Amino acid sequence: MNDDAIEAERSGEPTDRLFSLYSIGDREICIITEWDRSATTILFPEEY
């Protein structure tokens, strides 16, 4: 899904958010970047 969003952006089309999930120790964090790259949000999965 992230690859599709990046490819659409390269083509000049509106895109979706970029979403990443990382494990740090025994915790996970989500990183969400808005389609227009205006904001990036970092939160725990239970906050999503």
C-alpha positions in Angstrom: 0.0 0.0 0.0 2.9 2.4 0.8 4.5 1.5 -2.5 1.3 2.3 -4.3 1.0 5.7 -2.5 4.6 6.6 -3.4 4.2 5.5 -7.1 1.0 7.6 -7.4 2.8 10.6 -6.0 5.5 10.2 -8.6 2.8 10.3 -11.2 1.4 13.5 -9.9 -1.8 11.9 -8.5 -3.2 12.4 -5.0 -2.0 9.7 -2.7 -2.9 7.9 0.4 -1.2 8.2 3.8 2.0 6.3 4.4 1.8 3.9 7.4 4.6 2.2 9.2 4.7 -0.1 12.2 7.9 -0.5 14.2 8.8 -2.8 17.1 11.0 -1.3 19.8 11.7 -3.8 22.5 8.4 -5.3 23.4 6.4 -2.2 22.2 5.2 -1.3 18.8 4.7 2.2 17.4 2.8 3.5 14.4 4.1 6.3 12.2 1.5 7.8 9.9 2.4 10.5 7.3 -0.4 12.4 5.6 -0.8 12.2 1.9 0.4 15.7 1.3 3.3 15.2 3.8 1.9 18.1 5.9 2.0 16.1 9.1 3.5 13.0 10.6 1.9 11.3 13.6 3.6 8.9 16.0 1.5 6.8 18.3 1.0 3.4 19.9 -1.3 0.9 18.1 -3.9 1.1 20.9 -4.2 4.9 20.3 -4.9 4.4 16.5 
